[in-house]
């Protein structure tokens, strides 16, 4: 397999990348806001039968596959499409059951299904399911984790995936043992844009040194206090003119991240790997340092790990 299409289809976004499998280089890429939720609503409104659902979702993927193929200088044949994220959910293209923990970090025991092309006229599509514990779940992060190539040398390591719904994934001896989800990013968005606190915060505009101090104050308070009381301090800080709205924005960010990391700081911590974009890496790296959790800290780029993970799963499945 020289090339493959990497599809990351989330709840609110769609991304398709044409990848050179030999060096995992992205040759071409398309991003849209046509996430799984919007696609599901479009399918319901279309009036199609349940047995036409897969084809409905396929048609959207193939539309963008054809856009990328037509932009290439040479023919590449019917390249497989491997799909991570919400495509395997109840509102997705084909609902697959979660793989119950534990599962191996080489991807060999994840649930994978292939949707073949019709009479070899379409690209076959390989759908990866998510994983679950007794009371938590993930779809997409399991593929990225595999691309992080956890080491057998670590008796235990905590992988933190910051984001809208941050995931903390505990790996022991190359096996996933536990998943914990924190709604950090979503709660921050709700508080800063749709709550009474929205008038007390404003993004950007402060000196970097000031940002650092108020973010650090937020991390410290969030990791030690009752968060339901602490978030009201965002309002009183501004009401009593202790800080600017810009400084308060970073204080609130620190509160949310500090509270997410509270359980980690309160236990005997395992070495941590951050798996995210550069922007989130900066904030979480600073917060981990403030809480004394930087020993053995590593970093992985989530985009690159996704491609590695998808390729690994295809190899394990014999594609």
C-alpha positions as CSV (number, residue, x, y, z in Angstrom):
1,X,0.0,0.0,0.0
2,X,1.7,3.2,-1.2
3,X,-1.1,5.7,-0.4
4,X,-4.2,5.9,1.7
5,X,-6.9,8.4,2.6
6,X,-6.9,9.4,6.3
7,X,-10.4,10.5,7.3
8,X,-11.0,12.1,10.7
9,X,-14.8,12.6,11.0
10,X,-15.8,14.2,14.3
11,X,-19.1,15.4,15.6
12,X,-18.7,18.9,14.1
13,X,-15.9,18.6,11.6
14,X,-14.7,16.5,8.6
15,X,-11.1,16.2,7.5
16,X,-9.7,14.0,4.7
17,X,-6.0,13.7,3.9
18,X,-4.3,11.9,1.1
19,X,-1.2,10.3,2.7
20,X,2.0,8.8,1.3
21,X,2.1,5.6,3.5
22,X,5.9,5.2,3.0
23,X,6.8,8.3,4.9
24,X,3.4,9.3,6.4
25,X,3.5,12.6,4.5
26,X,0.3,14.5,3.8
27,X,0.1,15.1,0.1
28,X,-3.3,16.9,0.0
29,X,-6.0,17.8,2.5
30,X,-9.6,19.0,2.7
31,X,-11.4,20.3,5.8
32,X,-15.1,21.1,6.2
33,X,-17.6,21.8,8.9
34,X,-19.8,18.9,7.8
35,X,-19.4,16.8,10.9
36,X,-21.2,13.6,11.7
37,X,-24.0,15.4,13.6
38,X,-24.9,17.6,10.6
39,X,-24.6,14.6,8.2
40,X,-26.9,12.6,10.4
41,X,-29.5,15.4,10.3
42,X,-29.2,15.6,6.5
43,X,-29.7,11.8,6.2
44,X,-32.8,11.9,8.4
45,X,-34.3,14.8,6.4
46,X,-33.5,13.0,3.1
47,X,-36.1,10.4,3.7
48,X,-33.8,7.5,2.8
49,X,-34.3,4.1,4.3
50,X,-31.9,2.7,6.9
51,X,-30.4,0.3,4.4
52,X,-29.3,3.4,2.4
53,X,-27.5,5.0,5.2
54,X,-24.0,3.8,4.5
55,X,-24.2,4.8,0.9
56,X,-25.4,8.3,2.0
57,X,-22.4,8.8,4.1
58,X,-20.1,7.2,1.6
59,X,-21.2,9.7,-1.1
60,X,-20.0,12.6,1.0
61,X,-16.6,11.0,1.5
62,X,-16.3,10.0,-2.1
63,X,-17.2,13.6,-3.2
64,X,-14.1,14.8,-1.4
65,X,-11.9,11.8,-2.4
66,X,-12.7,12.7,-6.0
67,X,-11.8,16.4,-5.4
68,X,-8.4,15.4,-4.1
69,X,-7.8,12.8,-6.8
70,X,-8.6,15.3,-9.5
71,X,-6.1,17.7,-8.1
72,X,-3.2,15.2,-8.3
73,X,-0.9,15.1,-11.2
74,X,-1.1,11.3,-11.7
75,X,-3.5,8.5,-11.3
76,X,-3.4,6.7,-7.9
77,X,-6.0,4.0,-8.4
78,X,-8.7,3.1,-5.8
79,X,-6.9,4.0,-2.6
80,X,-8.4,2.8,0.6
81,X,-10.0,5.3,3.1
82,X,-9.5,4.6,6.8
83,X,-12.0,6.4,9.0
84,X,-11.6,7.3,12.7
85,X,-13.9,9.2,15.0
86,X,-17.7,9.4,15.1
87,X,-18.3,7.5,11.9
88,X,-18.7,4.4,14.0
89,X,-21.2,5.9,16.4
90,X,-25.0,5.7,16.7
91,X,-25.3,8.8,14.5
92,X,-22.5,7.7,12.1
93,X,-22.1,5.8,8.9
94,X,-22.1,2.4,10.5
95,X,-22.6,1.9,14.3
96,X,-20.0,-0.4,15.8
97,X,-19.8,-1.6,19.4
98,X,-17.1,-0.2,21.6
99,X,-14.0,-2.3,22.3
100,X,-14.2,-3.0,26.0
101,X,-11.1,-2.3,28.1
102,X,-8.4,-3.5,28.2
103,X,-7.1,-3.3,24.7
104,X,-3.6,-3.5,23.3
105,X,-1.8,-0.4,22.1
106,X,-0.7,-2.0,18.8
107,X,-4.4,-1.8,17.6
108,X,-4.5,-5.6,17.0
109,X,-7.7,-6.1,19.0
110,X,-9.8,-3.1,18.1
111,X,-13.0,-3.5,16.3
112,X,-12.6,-2.7,12.6
113,X,-15.1,-3.1,9.7
114,X,-14.6,-2.7,6.0
115,X,-17.2,-1.2,3.6
116,X,-16.3,-2.5,0.2
117,X,-16.6,-0.4,-3.0
118,X,-19.2,-1.5,-5.4
119,X,-17.7,-3.8,-8.1
120,X,-14.3,-2.2,-7.5
121,X,-15.6,1.2,-8.7
122,X,-15.3,2.8,-5.3
123,X,-12.6,3.1,-2.7
124,X,-13.1,0.6,0.1
125,X,-13.6,2.2,3.5
126,X,-12.2,0.9,6.7
127,X,-14.0,2.1,9.9
128,X,-12.4,2.0,13.3
129,X,-14.6,1.7,16.4
130,X,-14.0,3.3,19.8
131,X,-13.2,1.9,23.2
132,X,-15.0,2.0,26.5
133,X,-14.6,1.3,30.2
134,X,-17.5,0.6,32.6
135,X,-18.5,4.3,32.7
136,X,-16.4,6.1,30.1
137,X,-15.7,6.0,26.4
138,X,-13.8,7.4,23.4
139,X,-14.0,7.4,19.7
140,X,-10.9,8.6,17.7
141,X,-8.5,9.0,20.6
142,X,-7.8,5.2,20.6
143,X,-6.4,5.5,17.0
144,X,-4.2,8.5,18.0
145,X,-3.0,6.6,21.1
146,X,-1.8,3.8,18.9
147,X,0.1,6.3,16.8
148,X,1.9,7.5,19.9
149,X,3.6,4.1,20.1
150,X,3.5,3.6,23.8
151,X,6.7,1.9,25.1
152,X,6.8,-1.4,26.8
153,X,9.5,0.1,28.9
154,X,6.9,2.2,30.9
155,X,5.3,0.2,33.6
156,X,2.6,2.8,33.5
157,X,2.1,6.1,31.7
158,X,-0.8,8.6,31.6
159,X,-1.7,10.0,28.1
160,X,-3.6,13.3,28.3
161,X,-5.5,14.4,25.3
162,X,-6.6,18.1,26.0
163,X,-9.6,19.4,24.2
164,X,-13.4,19.9,24.3
165,X,-13.7,16.6,26.1
166,X,-10.2,16.0,27.5
167,X,-9.3,12.3,27.8
168,X,-6.9,10.8,30.4
169,X,-5.8,7.3,29.2
170,X,-3.8,5.1,31.5
171,X,-1.5,2.6,29.8
172,X,0.3,-0.2,31.6
173,X,2.7,-2.5,29.9
174,X,1.4,-1.4,26.5
175,X,-2.3,-2.1,27.4
176,X,-5.0,0.5,27.9
177,X,-6.3,0.1,31.5
178,X,-8.6,3.1,32.0
179,X,-10.2,6.1,30.4
180,X,-11.3,9.3,32.2
181,X,-13.1,12.1,30.4
182,X,-13.1,15.8,31.5
183,X,-15.5,18.3,29.8
184,X,-12.8,21.0,30.2
185,X,-13.0,22.7,26.9
186,X,-16.8,22.6,26.6
187,X,-17.3,24.0,30.1
188,X,-14.8,26.7,29.5
189,X,-16.7,27.7,26.3
190,X,-20.0,27.7,28.0
191,X,-18.8,29.8,31.0
192,X,-16.8,32.3,28.9
193,X,-19.5,32.8,26.2
194,X,-22.9,31.9,27.6
195,X,-22.9,32.4,31.3
196,X,-23.0,35.4,33.6
197,X,-19.2,35.3,33.5
198,X,-19.1,36.2,29.8
199,X,-19.1,39.9,30.6
200,X,-16.1,39.4,32.9
201,X,-13.7,37.8,30.4
202,X,-12.2,38.8,27.1
203,X,-9.8,36.9,24.9
204,X,-6.3,38.2,24.4
205,X,-5.0,41.8,24.9
206,X,-2.8,41.4,28.1
207,X,0.9,41.4,28.6
208,X,2.4,37.9,28.5
209,X,3.8,38.2,32.0
210,X,0.4,39.2,33.3
211,X,-1.2,36.3,31.4
212,X,1.2,33.9,33.0
213,X,0.6,35.1,36.5
214,X,-3.2,35.0,36.3
215,X,-3.2,31.6,34.5
216,X,-1.0,30.2,37.2
217,X,-3.2,31.6,39.9
218,X,-6.2,29.9,38.2
219,X,-4.3,26.6,38.0
220,X,-3.4,26.6,41.7
221,X,-6.9,27.5,42.8
222,X,-8.6,25.1,40.4
223,X,-6.5,22.2,41.7
224,X,-7.2,22.8,45.4
225,X,-10.6,24.5,45.8
226,X,-14.3,23.9,45.2
227,X,-14.7,24.7,41.5
228,X,-18.3,25.8,41.9
229,X,-17.1,28.6,44.2
230,X,-13.9,29.4,42.4
231,X,-15.6,30.1,39.1
232,X,-17.7,32.8,40.8
233,X,-14.4,34.5,41.6
234,X,-14.0,35.3,37.9
235,X,-17.0,37.6,38.3
236,X,-15.9,39.2,41.6
237,X,-12.4,39.7,40.4
238,X,-13.8,41.8,37.6
239,X,-16.6,43.3,39.6
240,X,-14.1,44.5,42.3
241,X,-11.7,45.7,39.6
242,X,-8.9,43.4,40.8
243,X,-8.1,42.3,37.2
244,X,-8.9,43.2,33.6
245,X,-11.3,41.1,31.5
246,X,-8.3,39.9,29.5
247,X,-6.5,38.7,32.6
248,X,-9.7,37.1,33.9
249,X,-9.9,35.0,30.7
250,X,-6.6,33.4,31.4
251,X,-7.5,33.0,35.1
252,X,-10.7,31.1,34.0
253,X,-8.6,28.9,31.6
254,X,-6.2,28.1,34.5
255,X,-9.1,27.2,36.8
256,X,-10.6,24.7,34.3
257,X,-7.2,23.1,33.5
258,X,-6.1,23.1,37.1
259,X,-9.4,21.4,38.1
260,X,-9.0,18.8,35.4
261,X,-5.5,17.9,36.7
262,X,-6.6,17.9,40.3
263,X,-7.0,14.1,40.5
264,X,-3.6,13.6,38.9
265,X,-1.9,16.0,41.3
266,X,-3.6,14.3,44.2
267,X,-2.3,10.8,43.4
268,X,1.1,9.2,43.0
269,X,1.5,10.4,39.4
270,X,2.7,8.3,36.5
271,X,4.8,9.9,33.8
272,X,2.7,11.9,31.4
273,X,2.5,12.3,27.6
274,X,0.6,15.2,26.2
275,X,-1.1,14.5,22.9
276,X,-2.4,17.7,21.3
277,X,-1.8,20.7,19.1
278,X,1.0,23.2,19.9
279,X,-1.3,25.8,21.4
280,X,-2.8,23.4,24.0
281,X,0.6,21.9,24.6
282,X,1.8,25.3,25.9
283,X,-1.0,25.8,28.4
284,X,-1.0,22.2,29.7
285,X,2.8,22.1,29.9
286,X,2.7,25.2,32.0
287,X,-0.1,23.9,34.2
288,X,1.7,20.6,34.8
289,X,4.8,22.4,35.8
290,X,2.9,24.6,38.3
291,X,1.5,21.4,39.9
292,X,4.9,19.6,40.0
293,X,3.9,17.0,37.3
294,X,6.6,17.6,34.7
295,X,8.9,14.7,35.6
296,X,9.1,12.4,32.6
297,X,6.8,14.6,30.6
298,X,6.7,13.9,26.9
299,X,4.8,15.4,23.9
300,X,3.2,13.9,20.8
301,X,1.6,15.8,17.9
302,X,-2.0,14.5,17.7
303,X,-2.3,15.0,13.9
304,X,0.9,13.0,13.1
305,X,-0.1,10.3,15.7
306,X,-3.5,9.9,14.0
307,X,-1.9,9.1,10.7
308,X,0.6,6.7,12.3
309,X,-2.2,5.0,14.2
310,X,-4.5,4.6,11.2
311,X,-1.6,3.0,9.2
312,X,-0.8,0.7,12.1
313,X,-4.4,-0.5,12.4
314,X,-4.5,-1.2,8.6
315,X,-1.3,-3.1,8.9
316,X,-2.6,-5.2,11.8
317,X,-5.8,-5.9,10.0
318,X,-4.0,-7.0,6.9
319,X,-5.0,-4.3,4.5
